[in-house]
Amino acid sequence: MSQKRKLDIVVISDVHLGTFGCQAKELCDYLDSIHPEKLILNGDIIDIWQFRKSYFPKAHLEVIKKIIDLSSQGTEVIYITGNHDDMLRKFSDTKLGGFSVVDKLVLDLNGKKAWFFHGDVFDVSIKHAKWVAKLGGWGYDLLIRFNSVLNWSLVKMGKKKYSLSGKIKNSVKAAVKSVHDFEKTAADLAIESNYKFVICGHIHQPKIIRKTNEKGTCLYLNSGDWIENLTALEYTKNRWELFHYKYPQKLKKENKIFPLTAITISIRNQKDSRKR
């Protein structure tokens, strides 16, 4: 087995264990490759909204086992609650050995404050019409299932995979505006509170980008998801990186728009990271 990469912090979110779209095997492979000091599970790890006794495959249980294994090996595991696992909020501020459950988290990173939370607090549909949000979750899961069949057929024909949800999100102006508003709200609140980093999940849009307003600046980071993007955030040696299990061309292009000072941002794939 390849030597595990030692990291200060790893952030994953939106795994949605218990749904058909969850890429559990790929996540197990990733967890096997790392040994972080802190593993931050930033919400929607287990999809309690869509949980069913008839579907929780072995690979999904293996993800939980590997997280427990990391904890037993000295990794501090911090579970930040999200909307799909909001039932866990009744256990907020519970700590058991190296495992804790919280609703939000603030860490000091080399003298700079980092603010971690899932991000559903900004979602109006969840706050005022939870049943609509749940219906959307079920619809998204069905779309992912159909998309997996479509991609299986495309691969068999020697063609590239296609993301139906990605196409829909990118073509609907309201969805694009919603993502932009989410990022701006998170960044504005972080700047107002003097946080230099704001780290979210929820919207399934992996990104690292500098945000600036009239009051200051901060680094906005989103860990993406393990449904379609298969991404995680990694922090070590005062540097943030966006890890992508599969190296998509769109993120490769986005890498060109990260002119940050004092922070190096890079994107690498699973194969390259194993060589380190």
N, C-alpha and C positions, 0 to 999 in steps of 0.2 A: 504494500500500500504506500502511496506517495506521502511524503511528510506533510503534516497539516500546517497551514499558514497561520501564524500567530498574529492576531489583530487586537486592537484595543476595544473597539466597539463594532458590532454588526447589528444592523436594523433590518428586520423583515416585517412585512405586513400583508394583509389581504391574501392569506393562504386559502381560506375557505375550505378547510378540511370537512369532509362529509358531503361535498358537492361533486357532480360529475366533471366540472371544469378544472378541479384542483390538480396541479401537476406535482403530485406527492413524490413520485420516484425521482424526479429531477431535483426537488428540494432535499431529499435524502442524500443524493449525490453531493450537493453543495455543502450540507451540514457535515458530511464526512471529510470535507476538504479543509475545514477551518477549526481553529481553537481560539475563540475570542475571550477576552477578559470579561466583557459584558455582552450578552445577547438580549437585544430589546425586541420584543414581539409587539409591534405597534398596531394591534387591533385586527379583528376579523380573522383570527387564526383558526378557530373552530367556528363553523357557520351554524350557530344554534338556531337561527331563524329557519333554516332548511334541513335541520337534522332529522334523519329518519333511521330507524333501527335496521331497515333492510339494506342500507347503503353506507357502510363505513369500512372500505376495503383494508387489507393488510398493509398496503403502502401508507395509508393515512395513519394507521396505528404506529407504523415504523417512524413517522415524523415525530410523533409524541415521544416515542422511546429514545430517539436520538437527542431530543431536547433535554430529556431527563438525564441521559448519559453525559451530556455536556455539563449539566449542573453538578453531577456527581464528580466530574473531573476538575471542578474548580471554577467553572464559568458562572458568573452571576447572571441569572435569568430574570428579566423584568418584563412582566406581561402587562401591557397597557391596553385597557379595554376599548373595544370599538362598538359599532352599532349592531353588527351581526352576532356579537358575543356579549351584548349588554347585560345579560343575566348575571355575568360575573361581577358586575359593579357592586353587587351586595357584599362582595368580598374585598372591595377596595381597601388598600392599606394593610392587607394581610401579608405577612412575611413568614416563610417557613424555610429555614436554612438559607440556602442561596437562591431561593425562588420567592418572588414577591408579585403582588397584583396591585396596580395603581391605575388611576384615571389619566394622570399626566405626570411628566417627569422633567426636572431641571437638573442639568449636570454642568460642572465647571470643566471646560476643555481648554487647558493651557491659559487660564485666566479669562476665558470668554464663556459667557453663559449660553447653553444650548437648551432649547425648549422642545420637548417631545410630546406629541399627543396625536390621536388618530385622525381627527378632523371632521367627524360627523356632527360636531357641535355647530358647524356652519351650514348644515344641510337642512333647509326649511321643510322638505318633504318628510324627513324623519321626525322633526320636532312637532309638526302639526298634523301629519297624516301618516302614521307609522304603517298602516295597512297598505298604503300606496307604495311605500318604499319596499315592503316585503313582496308585494306583487311584482315590482320591478326586478327584485332579486331572483324570483322564480323564473321570470321571463328571460333574464340574462343567462341563467343556468341552462334553460332550454336552447337558447341561441348558441351557447358554447358547445352543447352536445351536437347540434346540427352542424356547427362549424367543424367539429372534429371529424365527422363523417365526410364532409366536403373535402377537408384537407387530406384525409386518407386517400380519397379518390384522385385528388390532384397529384399527390406524390406518386401514386401508382402509374399515372400518365406522364410522369417526368416533369411536372410543372411545379411552380413555387406555391407554398402555402398562402392562404388568403385569410385575412382577419375581417369577418363580417362586422363585429362590434366596433372595431377600429374604423372601418369605413363609415359606419353610421355616425359615430362620434365626430369624425372629422368633417362630415358633410352637413351636419346639423348645426346651424349657427348658434342656437340656444345652448347646445352642449359645449361648444367651444368657449362661449362667453362664460358659462358656468365654471369651467376649469380656470379661466383667467381670473374670474372674480374670487374663486377659492384661494388661489395663489396670492392675489393682492391683499385679501383680508388677513390671511395668515401672516404675511410679511409686515403689513402695517401694524398689526397688534404686537408682533415681535419687536419691531423698531421702537414702538411706543414704550414697551417694557424693558428696553435696553438689552434684549437678547440678540446675540450675534449670529445664532443659528436657529432656524425653526424647522423641525423635522416632522413630517406628516405622512399619512397613508391615504386611505379612503377612496380617492378618485382614480386609482389604478393608472396613474400617469407618472412614470419615473422621471425625475428631473433634478438637476442641480443648477441653480441659476442665481445670480446676484440680483437682489431687489433693492431699489433706492426710491425714497420719497423726500419731501422737503425736510423731514425730521432726521434723516439718517439712512443707514443701509444695513442689510443683513443678508445672510445666505439662506435661501429657501431650498430645502431638500425634500424630495418625496421618494419613498422606497418602492413605489410601484405595486406589483402584485405577483402572485405565483399561479395565475390563471392563464394569462396570455404573455405578459412581458417577462416573467421569470427573473426578477431583479431584486437586489439587496443593496443597502448602503454599507460601506465599510470605512472605518476611521482608524488610522494608525499613524504614528509619527507626525501628528498635527496636520494630517491630510485626509480629506474626504474623497472617496472614490465611489462611483456607481458601478456595481458589478452586474453584468448581464450574462445569464447562463447561455443564451443564444445571442449572438452578436448581430442585432438588426441594423440595417443600413440607415434607418432614420436616426438612431441614436449616434451612429458613427458620424453623421453629418452634423448633428447638434453639438458634438464635441468641439466644433470650431467656434462656438459662440460663448466660450467660457473664459474670458480675459480677467482672471481674478488675481489679486495680489496676495501673497503670503500663503495661498492655498493652491495646491496642485490638484487638478481634477482629471481623472483618466477613466477610460472604460476598457475593460479587457474581457475576454471570453474564458470559459471554463478550461479549455485546453491549454491556453497560455498560462493561466494561473497555476496549473498543476506543475509547470516546469520550474516554478520559483522555489 
